[in-house]
Amino acid sequence: MPTPSDITVIVCSRNRPAMLRGALAAILAASPEAAEVLVVDSASDGPDTRTAAEAAGVACVRSARGLSVARNAGITASRRPIVVFTDDDCRPTEGWIERLLVCFDDDEVGAATGRMLDHTEAADAPYSRAERYRTPISGIDAGHGAVMAFRRELLLRLGGFDDVMGAGQRLAGAEDLDIFVRILRAGSDVVHDARCVVLHANTREGEAYVQLHRGYGLGLGALTGKWLRLDPVFGLRLGWRLAGRAVARILRAARRGAPTAPDRALLAGMLAGVWEVRGLRLVGERFVPPWTDDELPVLRAEGVPT
């Protein structure tokens, strides 16, 4: 069975040192001492991200901008067989690492996820999610980027996260669902343990919340557009399910008199995302980032996979 010394906890952060300090304090308090913690500074404008990491006594590496780019830099920097990701606006709770480790006692498991709970919610709030995922379509339900763990070797074999997707890029979402789908298509399972909990501490409101959902939608559209090209039947199933869920949420909200703007923005983002990735080159199951020649040497120099 894997032990805490097999784990690297990777936290990617950009220009949010106060939030990062809180996250690192929670991670260190809730994690076994043998677990390694690594901060990836995702192109912060100053030294504060590195300073926060050094003050907490953890390692820090720097990457170019973009959550997927930063996660890939973390995967490259780690030398341990299991990598765990959480966000700088999340606070893991006691036992989270132990819960994730148990999942990897099964050789068929390539990834494990836990529960993200809003910091205002009660721990016994209604919650239902399957415990094991085996089919590629189920990857869109397998978990959340706020708490996910992987066999590092498998991520390297798949090429890591898709650099053009996720926060910090225009296609600002679904990079976590994308990697779950790809792992499932590669023949490994994803398992979910609801007892592994992280508290999400950063809530957006108003127009910022609507724009957040548009970014998520752009990422979901990129995910759909990718598979429409690689496997059209699967891509159609994926797009139909994602769009159908968004429409259902809009109709339910309208019947209750609740705001529909976030889900309408998500649906519009999905359509735009499918359109935007139609011309992006694919290598394997990853888009080739449309970075300029001037940017590529910087990315290579900072150790980011391209």
N, C-alpha and C positions, 0 to 999 in steps of 0.2 A: 504494500500500500504506500502511496506517496506520503511524504512527510513535509512539514513546513519548510524545511531546507530545500525543497524542490520548487518553491514558489517565488516568483517575482510579482509584486503588486505594482502596476504601472498606472500613474496618474498624469494625464496630460493637462496642461494649464497654459493660459495666455492672458497676461495683464490682469490677473485676479489674485494678487498675493494674499490679501486678507482671507479670502475664501479658501485658498490653498492651505494656509496655515491651519484653519479649522479642520479641513479634511485630513491633513497629515496627522494632527493630534488624535483624531478619531481612529484613523487607520492604525496608528502605532499602539493605541490603547486597546484596540479590539483584536489585534493580530498577534500570533506567536512571535517571540523574539527572533526565531530562526528564519522567518520569512523576510525576504529582501523587499525594500520599497524603493522605487525609482520614479523620479519626476522627469517628465519630458516637457521642456520649455518650448512651446509651439510658437516661436518667433515673437516673443514678447518685445515691447518697445524699449524696455530698460532691464536692469539687473535684478529687479525685485522678485521675480519668480525663482531665480537661482538662489537668491539670498534667503528666501523662505524655506527652500529645500535644505540648504546648508544649516540653517538655524535648527531645523528639525533633525539634523544628523543623517539625512538620506542623500543618495546620489542624484545627480541631475545631468541630463544630456539635453542638447538643443537640436531642434528640427526646424524645417521650414513650416509655413503656416498651413493649417488644416488638420482636423482631428485624425483622419485616417493616416495622413503623412506622419503625424506625431506617434500614433500607435505603432506604425511600422518601424519607426526609429527605436521605440521601446523594445519591440520584439528583437530587433537587431542587436541592441545593447545588452539584453539579458542573455545569460548563459544557463539558465535553469530550465528544466523540462516543462514547467507549467507556468503560464503567464495569466495574471488576473488583472482585469481592468475595472476601475471605478472612476467617477468624475470628481472634479474639484468642488462641486456643489453638493456632494453626497457625504453622508456620515455612516460608515459601516457599524453594525452592532456586534456585540460579543458572540463569538462562535462562527462568524461568517466564513472564515478561512477553513475551519475544520469541516463545515458542511460541504464546501466546494471540493475539498480534498477527497472526501469519501467517494464522490462521484467518479473519480478517476481510478478507483480500484477495479473498475470494469474496463477491460481493454477495448470494448466496442464504443466507448464514449470518447468523442473528440472535443466536446465543449460542455460546459455546465453554466447554468444561470441561477440567479436568485431573485428575490422579490424587491422591487423598488416601492417604498412606501412614502407618501408625502409626509413631511414632518408634522403636519396638522392632523393627520389621520390616526385613528386608534389602531393598535396592533391587531385587534380582532375585527377590523373592517371586513365586509364580505369580499371574498377572493376565491377565484377558481381558475386553475390552469393545470393542464395535463403535466404529468411528471416525466414523460419520455416522448421524444420526437424522432421519427424514423423516415418520414417522407419529405422530399424537398419542399412541397407546398406548405407543410407545417412549420417551416422555418420562420415564416412571418409571425408566428405566435410563440416562438421558443423562448423569448426573453427580451432583455433591454440592455443597452450598452452601459448602463449605470452599474451593473454587476454581472460580469461574465468572465469565464475562465476557459482556457484552451490548452491543448497540447501544443507546445511551441513548434515542434517538428512538423505538425500538420499545417499550422499557419504558414510556415516557411515553404512547405511543398505547394500550397495553394497560391503563393505569391503575396500573402498578407491581405490587408484591407484594401478596398478600392480607393485609390488616392483622390479621385474626383468627387467622391461622395462624403457626406458628413459635415459637421459644423466647421466653419471657416472656409468652406467652398460654397459656390452658388447652389449646388445640389446638396442642400444642407441637412440631409437625413438619410436613413435607411441603410447606412453602411453596416450597422450591426445585423440587420435582417439579411442583408446581402451575404455576409460571411456565414450566417447560420444556414442559409439555403445552399451555399457552396459546400459546406462541410457535409450536409446531408446528402447532396448529390455525389460526394466522394465516397459515401458508404459508411461514414461514422454517424453515431447517434448524438443527439443533444439532450441533456437531462436538466430538469428544473427542480430545485429544492426551495419551497416556499418558506422554509425555516431560516434560510440565509437571507438576511434583511439588511438593506441600506436605506437610510432616510434621506429623502431629497429635500434640500433646504433652499432652493432658489426658484421662486415662482414668478412668472411673468404675468402681467395683466394688460387689459385693454388692447390697444393697437399692437403692442409688442407681442402679445399672445397670438394675435391673428397672424402676424408676420412669421412667428415661429412655426405655426402650422403650415404656412405657405412653403417655408423651407423644407419642412418634413415632406410635404407633398411633392416638391421638386425631386427629393431623393427617392421617394416611392415611384415616381414616374421614371427616373433613371433606372431603377431596379427592374421595372416592367419593360422598359425599352431595351435593356440589355438582353433579357430572356426572350423577348419577341424576335430578336435577331439570332440568338444562339439556339433556341428551341421554341419555335413559334407556338406549338400546342401548349407547352408549359407556360410560356409568356402570356398567352390569352387567358389561361386559367388564373394566373397570378393577378393580372390586371383586372379581370372580372371580379375576383374576390375582393381586392383592395378597393376598387371603385364602388362596388356594391355596398361594402361596409360604410363608406363615407356617405353615400346617398341615404342609407338607412338611418345613420346618426342625424343627418340634416332633417329628415322627415320626423323623427322622434322629437327632436328639439323644437321644431316648428309646432308640433301638436301640443307641446307643453308650454309654448310661448317663451322658450329659452333662446338665447342667442345662437344663431346659425353661422355667423361670420367665420369662426375658426375652421369649421368643417368645409364650408364653401371655399375658403382659401386653400385648404388642403387639396380638395378635389381639383380646383383650378391649377394648383401647383403640379399635381400629377399629370394633367394633360400637357402642361408646358414642359415638364421634365421628359416625357416620352419624346416630344418633338426635339428638344435640345440635344439629346444624345444620339440622334439618328445618324449624325455624321462623324461621331467620335470613333476612332479606331479601337478595336478590341484585340488584346493579346491574351489568349486563353479565356478566362472568365473575368478579366479586369479591363476597364477602359484605360487607354493610354492618355495620360494627362496632357491637356493642350497648353503646356507651358512653353514659353519662348526659349530660344537658344541661350539668351542672356541669363535666364534663371537656372538652367540646368547645371552649370558648374557649381553654383551655390548649394543646390540640393545635394549634389554628389559629395561636396566637401564636408557637409554636415552629416553624412552617413545615412541619408534617407534613400530607401530603395526607389528606383525609377524604372 
